[in-house]
Amino acid sequence: MRIGVLTGGGDCPGLNAVIRAVVRKGVDTYGHEFVGFRDGWRGPLEGLTRPLGVAEVRGILPRGGTILGSSRTNPFKIDGGVEQIKSNLTELGIDALVAIGGEDTLGVATKLDELDVKVVGVPKTIDNDLGATDYTFGFDTAVNIAMEAIDRLHTTAESHHRTLVVEVMGRHAGWIALHAGLAGGANVILLPERNFDVDQVATYVEKRFQHQYAPIVVVAEGAQPLEGQMVTQNQELDAFGHVRLGGIGQWLSESLEAKTGKEARTVVLGHIQRGGTPSAFDRVLATRFGLHAIDAVHEGDFGKMVALRSTDIVRVPLVEATRELKTVPIERYTEAEVFFGS
Ligand code: F6P
């Protein structure tokens, strides 16, 4: 078979590990041939390819990002886009596709599968918010990066008797904030799943200072205070059609400074959480996803996505990838609350 591989959406540590596993097993075990599509769905849409063989995947396991490039191109939002993809795939002699991506990329894969394009999906997002899989690769790396930042911020916060607000990624789900906050010993953790009372946060901050320690507040970028405490975050699209959130961390540290009289600083971790080398956990998960994805292609089991269930890699219908956003259950948040302000 001649198989196309693409990576779409925001990049994520572990993408190259998936590509490597797909190609290595695909060539060595099954004797398939590969074509790399550049920049997500833009690749098949515009016929942008690059060679993808064993030589091209050598040495990429520890590299962050994606050797194929990525984009948020959605062919269903472009006039004639789907027909163009189908005709390019025929012209390039592509028998099947492996699409590695999050909600949007796999949403496109789901619709293409319904139009008889042979595709297998691999889930990715540092946010860990895809319902069909217990974990996505990239999440563990992001949590470790945020944890290390929090570890470092404790000492500088304490030396200067300041509040440190750390804003982490997570527009709709607070998994990174929850895990990094727990692992880093944060004193307050704020998630998009539950609107927070800024006065209550100020009380936690004051309590922490009373214990002679400086507070670390971890806030997910999508977290919001109670209605009436702040105008809703700006969620307009930027010039590239991406959602830009409005800096909850900065707002929070200014509010806490005003309410507690203690100096506060904000650190926005941003894309540092997505860059660089994947953790061992993410390399193993990404590799296992890749190995199982190429098995599915080889067996002709299309319209499926690989997923982690407990410690097993399973196949689920592609449509499940986008069915449900996996947010933090309230019990998980309550568990962490015991540390707030202490
Ligand atoms: O991959 C999801 C995510 O990491 C979100 O947590 C974040 O809001 C978003 O990507 C930012 O992506 P970009 O800057 O690429 O638009």
Boltz pocket constraint, residues with backbone or C-beta under 6 A from the ligand:
constraints:
  - pocket:
      binder: B
      contacts: [[A, 10], [A, 11], [A, 125], [A, 126], [A, 127], [A, 169], [A, 170], [A, 171], [A, 221], [A, 242], [A, 243], [A, 274]]
      max_distance: 6.0
